[in-house]
Amino acid sequence: MNHLSSETFRENARAALADAHLRGALKNATSLFGEKRKAAAASLPNWEDLRTQASAIKDEVLSHLDGYLEEFVGKAEARGAQVHWARNAAEANSIICGLATERKARVVVKSKSMTTEETHLNDALEAAGMQVVETDLGEYIIQLAEEPPSHIIAPAIHKTRGQIGELFTAELGMPPTDDVAQLTSTARATLRDRFAAADVGISGVNFAIAETGTIVIVENEGNIRLTTSLPRLHIAVMGIEKVIPRFADLDVFLKLLPRSASGQRMSAYQSFITGTKRRATDEGPEELHIVLLDNGRSRMLAHPVTRQSLACLRCGACLNVCPVYQQVGGHAYGSVYPGPIGAVITPQLMGIEKAAQLPYASSLCGACREVCPVKIDIPRLLLHLRGEITPRKGSVAERLAFKLWARAMMSPALYKLSSVAGRLLQRVMPISKAWTSGRDLRPIESKSFHQLWSNE
Ligand code: SF4
């Protein structure tokens, strides 16, 4: 399986840059998403007001998360759901595997869920002897290819139609084609059969409403409807940050999310699930279990700067506009969360030592902040994380250079001397070799600002 490590981002990125297929697929997909997002946002005259409202709601939730979670749990349990708390990925997987094993489950259908990607749930279920079937088309493709997702909302964005056709021929035995209609109809026919056989359906959660105990899941393919309603047991897995206070808040988020994610005015399906079914003749599962995952989120919540990371709606818009993601794609990040938000979340989830290169995988151009529907200041977060890494990772030479620079900046005489020394040094030795290996360093002017100023 193509699982690269976050620790080798530079090497991963270099390999990705040499892959012409990958860069072609990324260019087409990210430009298309970007154009559609722009047009969809322009269709709402109050777009900026909505972003401001969404940001304020998320601020409110994250400042009182304990209270809103308590309210959500009380309301959901009153409607028949059973709620479980998981401190980390291992606990979440153990709860879910336990529930499935107790019911002697053999086939598990899943809808797209970044949270279960984060916990590597499929590996745990397979190790417990179950067949796991991803039912979102993109997830199904990468499951067949035995690859991790490379985009938050479009997991197979790195694959061309031709590559998907070859994969389906090899794995599903269909005649070679790159016709999208034929490919999707083959996937649909295979998946329908698995839905009918499934004992357990596992989904993610987009929003959890504290006021009513409702979980809300949005999608375009209808597979979430089937995953959450056909099997007898539905397990919904959510990060603790997904809670929102009121039903009315959805008005803001359901306008922002589909427009930011795929440039749609509205998702094709919106499922609202409040507890279990009331009567035996109703549609839906007999049991609903909701797993609330922490896995490092409380740590992010504790700091006023990193807290913002938890406002993310997982729309993927920041990936599509990021000049780094556009060139190297998602796998290079070595994390289920790639792109600008991945560079922020991954070091906080995995531990900064394991993903120390990611906060530097950005030009800090600010395009991510411009498109984020909840106004997360990603460049600020990246700088904050760089500040955490630098004292640990900065070389002795770097630290000495900055100490000398600080001394020089405090003394006019030393400052003048350093600018002369800098010009001389640039002539006799290469400066910042790593920095200049991929770009030009402008020559230092022959005269200092003071000299130019006094000549006038
Ligand atoms: S950080 Fe903002 S733009 Fe990026 S995925 Fe999250 S909500 Fe979307």
Residues whose N, C-alpha, C, O or C-beta is under 5 A from the ligand:
A	BS01	SF4	C312 L313 R314 C315 G316 A317 C318 I341 C368 V371 C372 P373 I376
